[in-house]
Amino acid sequence: MFSERKVLLVVNPISGDVNKDVIFERVIEKTNEEGYDLRIYSTTGDHDLETIQEMVTNIKPERVLVAGGDGTISLVAETIRHSEIILGIIPAGSANGLSADFGLSGSIDQAMEVAFGDKSICIDAVSINGDISLHLSDIGLNALLVKNYEDSDTRGKMGYAREMLRTLSEHENFEVRITTDKGVIETEALIVIIANAQKYGTGVSINPIGDMSDGFFELVIAKKLDFIETAKILAGNTDFNPEIMQVVSVQKATIECLDKEAHFQIDGEYKGMVKHLETHIVKGYVRVAIP
Ligand SMILES: Nc1ncnc2c1ncn2[C@@H]1O[C@H](COP(=O)(O)OP(=O)(O)OP(=O)(O)O)[C@@H](O)[C@H]1O
């Protein structure tokens, strides 16, 4: 059957611990029912951005569905940025931070309903030294945890707990200067989070005022915490205490590490050590289907 209504499904075959066969079956079934012409792309880890970009240009889909983690979602978002094409998320990564913020539970049934539903919002992104962050990026403690977890060959809760303890023993606070149009903050920090959203994938709410569509992002600056409190936060057992963290809503900021380089991660992907970050909001970056 010929159809003008096209859907592109992008699947990361290696992400998370999720059986992609079920996803294929459900998407094929749903697109048949709704009369969509379906195209499928499985990522290879090599030149995926260029290939997806070309497919989007040629196919002109109404929706692009992504079954993968935050890395694959960011990649696809880049290919449909500033367009009316709707991004449908089928959570299938290891952490699924973005999906959690959109209220997606992880069930395929719910994801399908949402991805083909008629509710969507246009979300902002944050540009950090030229890279795009859709969710939460940070320097300091959590970025070191992301690095340690990526470097370790264990997975699952036990592996996470072990890396968390190692991270707590290795981490050192750093001196930071943050310059925004609201003034200059100079402080010792445990972590500085550049937050477009509200919650980490663990469910910890670190930015309760976060709104992905408001034209602002938040800088969440946490100072020294004690060992137990920090462990609870990393493990996802408690939210940040407002007494020891400062939150500023901005459109632009310069972040400088004054005494040493700090570990840096974007949306769950470790990016190395940095001393200087230039950040600014990119309004209306991508349209996402929501519950
Ligand atoms: N076929 C493939 N083989 C190997 N690596 C791949 C393949 N397809 C994509 N990748 C890699 O997968 C990474 C993106 O993974 P993604 O973020 O989707 O899942 P994840 O890491 O399991 O989940 P999360 O981001 O939620 O932790 C990229 O580094 C990309 O290069």
The ligand as an ORCA input file, in Angstrom:
! r2SCAN-3c Opt
* xyz 0 1
  N      25.641     -1.502     16.211
  C      26.385     -0.916     17.143
  N      27.492     -1.514     17.637
  C      28.247     -0.930     18.583
  N      28.003      0.289     19.120
  C      26.903      0.948     18.680
  C      26.044      0.383     17.679
  N      25.039      1.272     17.454
  C      25.265      2.340     18.262
  N      26.373      2.149     19.014
  C      26.902      3.061     20.048
  O      25.952      3.122     21.123
  C      26.142      4.351     21.853
  C      24.817      4.982     22.225
  O      24.171      4.154     23.135
  P      22.795      4.629     23.779
  O      22.953      5.915     24.487
  O      21.710      4.541     22.776
  O      22.511      3.444     24.800
  P      23.040      3.141     26.281
  O      24.404      3.696     26.428
  O      22.779      1.706     26.555
  O      21.957      3.895     27.130
  P      21.994      5.155     28.110
  O      22.477      6.322     27.293
  O      20.568      5.288     28.552
  O      22.949      4.768     29.203
  C      26.977      5.238     20.940
  O      28.264      5.333     21.510
  C      27.037      4.482     19.602
  O      28.216      4.728     18.905
*
